[in-house]
């Protein structure tokens, strides 16, 4: 969830199997303060890394409230 309420979904390279077995991850933005696909990675608490392939904007279905 971004400032302003927009929501994004990240698609990860190889589906990031480490996230299935260990809860939690952290993400550190680059030196420019941004999080970018094909550059940044999620770091799992177990020590694994999952590359971010792309982002997709999520939009609510009509008639549904957040």
ROSE-4610 file (N, C-alpha, C; in Angstrom, 1 decimal, always signed):
// ROSE-4610
residu = [X/X/X/X/X/X/X/X/X/X/X/X/X/X/X/X/X/X/X/X/X/X/X/X/X/X/X/X/X/X/X/X/X/X/X/X/X/X/X/X/X/X/X/X/X/X/X/X/X/X/X/X/X/X/X/X/X/X/X/X/X/X/X/X/X/X/X/X/X/X/X/X/X/X/X/X/X/X/X/X/X/X/X/X/X/X/X/X/X/X/X/X/X/X/X/X/X/X/X/X/X/X/X/X/X/X/X/X/X/X/X/X/X/X/X/X/X/X/X/X/X/X/X/X/X/X/X/X/X/X/X/X/X/X/X/X/X/X/X/X/X/X/X/X/X/X/X/X/X/X/X/X/X/X/X/X/X/X/X/X/X/X/X/X/X/X/X/X/X/X/X/X/X/X/X/X/X/X/X/X/X/X/X/X/X/X/X/X/X/X/X/X/X/X/X/X/X/X]
num = [1/1/1/2/2/2/3/3/3/4/4/4/5/5/5/6/6/6/7/7/7/8/8/8/9/9/9/10/10/10/11/11/11/12/12/12/13/13/13/14/14/14/15/15/15/16/16/16/17/17/17/18/18/18/19/19/19/20/20/20/21/21/21/22/22/22/23/23/23/24/24/24/25/25/25/26/26/26/27/27/27/28/28/28/29/29/29/30/30/30/31/31/31/32/32/32/33/33/33/34/34/34/35/35/35/36/36/36/37/37/37/38/38/38/39/39/39/40/40/40/41/41/41/42/42/42/43/43/43/44/44/44/45/45/45/46/46/46/47/47/47/48/48/48/49/49/49/50/50/50/51/51/51/52/52/52/53/53/53/54/54/54/55/55/55/56/56/56/57/57/57/58/58/58/59/59/59/60/60/60/61/61/61/62/62/62/63/63/63/64/64/64/65/65/65/66/66/66]
x = [+0.9/+0.0/+0.9/+0.7/+1.5/+0.8/+1.6/+1.0/-0.1/-1.2/-2.4/-3.3/-3.0/-3.9/-3.8/-3.0/-2.9/-2.2/-2.6/-2.1/-1.3/-0.2/+0.6/+0.8/+0.9/+1.3/+2.6/+3.5/+4.8/+4.8/+5.3/+5.5/+7.0/+7.2/+8.6/+9.1/+10.4/+11.1/+11.1/+10.7/+10.6/+9.6/+8.7/+7.6/+8.2/+9.4/+10.1/+9.6/+10.1/+9.6/+10.0/+11.0/+11.4/+10.3/+9.5/+8.4/+7.3/+7.2/+6.2/+6.5/+7.7/+8.1/+8.5/+8.9/+9.3/+8.5/+7.9/+7.1/+8.1/+7.8/+8.5/+9.5/+9.7/+10.8/+11.0/+12.1/+12.4/+12.8/+12.7/+13.0/+13.7/+14.8/+15.6/+15.6/+15.1/+15.1/+16.6/+16.8/+18.1/+18.6/+19.8/+20.3/+19.4/+18.6/+17.7/+16.4/+16.2/+15.0/+13.9/+14.1/+13.0/+13.1/+12.0/+12.0/+11.7/+12.5/+12.4/+12.4/+11.5/+11.5/+12.8/+13.3/+14.5/+15.7/+15.6/+16.8/+16.8/+15.7/+15.6/+15.1/+15.4/+15.0/+14.4/+13.5/+13.0/+14.1/+14.3/+15.2/+14.4/+14.4/+13.6/+14.3/+13.6/+14.2/+15.1/+14.9/+15.7/+17.0/+17.2/+18.5/+18.4/+17.2/+17.0/+16.7/+16.8/+16.5/+15.5/+14.6/+13.7/+13.6/+14.0/+14.1/+12.7/+12.5/+11.2/+11.2/+10.3/+10.2/+9.4/+8.2/+7.3/+6.4/+5.7/+4.6/+3.4/+2.2/+0.9/+0.1/-0.6/-1.5/-2.8/-3.2/-4.5/-5.6/-6.7/-7.9/-9.0/-9.8/-10.9/-12.0/-12.7/-13.9/-15.0/-15.8/-16.9/-17.9/-18.4/-19.3/-18.7/-17.4/-16.7/-16.0/-16.1/-15.4/-14.2/-13.2/-12.0/-12.1]
y = [-1.2/+0.0/+1.2/+2.1/+3.3/+4.5/+5.6/+6.8/+7.2/+7.6/+8.0/+6.9/+5.6/+4.5/+3.6/+3.9/+3.0/+1.7/+0.6/-0.7/-1.3/-1.9/-2.6/-4.0/-4.9/-6.3/-6.5/-7.1/-7.4/-8.8/-9.0/-10.4/-10.7/-11.8/-12.2/-13.3/-13.2/-14.2/-15.6/-16.6/-18.0/-18.2/-17.3/-17.4/-17.4/-17.2/-17.0/-18.1/-19.3/-20.4/-20.2/-19.4/-19.2/-18.5/-17.7/-17.0/-18.0/-19.1/-20.1/-20.8/-20.9/-21.7/-20.8/-19.6/-18.7/-17.4/-17.0/-15.8/-14.6/-13.6/-12.4/-12.1/-10.9/-10.5/-9.0/-8.5/-7.1/-6.6/-5.3/-4.7/-3.4/-3.2/-2.0/-1.2/+0.0/+0.7/+1.0/+1.3/+1.6/+3.0/+3.4/+4.6/+5.8/+5.6/+6.7/+6.7/+5.8/+5.8/+5.1/+4.5/+3.9/+2.4/+1.7/+0.2/-0.1/-0.8/-1.0/-2.4/-2.8/-4.1/-4.3/-5.6/-5.9/-5.3/-4.8/-4.3/-4.7/-4.5/-4.8/-6.2/-6.6/-7.9/-7.8/-8.8/-9.0/-10.0/-9.7/-10.6/-11.3/-12.6/-13.4/-13.5/-13.7/-13.9/-15.1/-16.0/-17.2/-17.0/-15.8/-15.6/-15.6/-16.0/-16.1/-14.7/-14.6/-13.4/-13.7/-12.8/-13.0/-11.7/-11.8/-10.7/-10.2/-8.9/-8.4/-8.3/-9.0/-8.9/-7.7/-7.5/-6.4/-6.0/-4.9/-4.4/-4.3/-4.5/-4.3/-3.5/-2.5/-1.7/-2.5/-2.5/-3.2/-2.2/-2.5/-1.6/-2.4/-1.7/-2.4/-2.7/-3.8/-4.1/-3.1/-2.7/-1.8/-2.4/-1.6/-2.1/-2.6/-2.7/-3.2/-2.0/-1.9/-0.8/-1.4/-0.5/-1.0/-0.7]
z = [+0.0/+0.0/+0.0/-0.9/-1.1/-0.4/-0.2/+0.3/-0.7/-0.1/-1.0/-1.2/-0.7/-0.7/-1.9/-3.0/-4.1/-3.6/-4.3/-3.9/-5.1/-4.9/-5.9/-5.5/-6.5/-6.3/-7.0/-6.4/-7.0/-7.5/-8.7/-9.2/-9.0/-8.4/-8.0/-9.0/-9.2/-10.0/-9.3/-10.1/-9.5/-8.4/-8.2/-7.2/-5.8/-5.6/-4.3/-3.3/-3.5/-2.6/-1.1/-0.8/+0.6/+1.4/+0.7/+1.4/+1.8/+1.2/+1.6/+2.9/+3.3/+4.5/+5.7/+5.4/+6.5/+6.4/+7.6/+7.5/+7.6/+6.8/+6.9/+5.9/+5.6/+4.6/+4.9/+4.4/+4.4/+3.1/+2.9/+1.6/+1.8/+1.3/+1.5/+0.1/+0.1/-1.2/-1.6/-2.9/-3.4/-2.9/-3.3/-2.9/-3.4/-4.4/-4.9/-4.1/-3.1/-2.3/-2.9/-4.1/-4.8/-4.8/-5.0/-5.1/-6.6/-7.3/-8.7/-9.1/-10.1/-10.7/-11.5/-11.6/-12.3/-11.7/-10.4/-9.7/-8.3/-7.6/-6.2/-5.8/-4.6/-4.1/-2.8/-2.5/-1.1/-0.5/+0.8/+1.6/+2.6/+2.5/+3.5/+4.8/+5.9/+7.2/+7.3/+6.4/+6.4/+5.6/+5.0/+4.4/+2.8/+2.3/+0.9/+0.3/-1.1/-1.8/-2.9/-3.2/-4.3/-5.1/-6.4/-7.2/-7.6/-7.7/-8.1/-9.6/-10.3/-11.7/-12.2/-11.6/-12.1/-11.0/-11.2/-10.3/-11.1/-10.5/-11.1/-10.1/-10.7/-9.9/-9.6/-8.4/-8.0/-8.0/-8.6/-8.6/-8.0/-7.1/-6.5/-7.5/-7.3/-8.1/-7.8/-8.8/-8.6/-7.6/-6.7/-5.7/-4.4/-4.4/-3.2/-2.5/-1.2/-0.5/+0.2/+0.4/+1.1/+2.5]
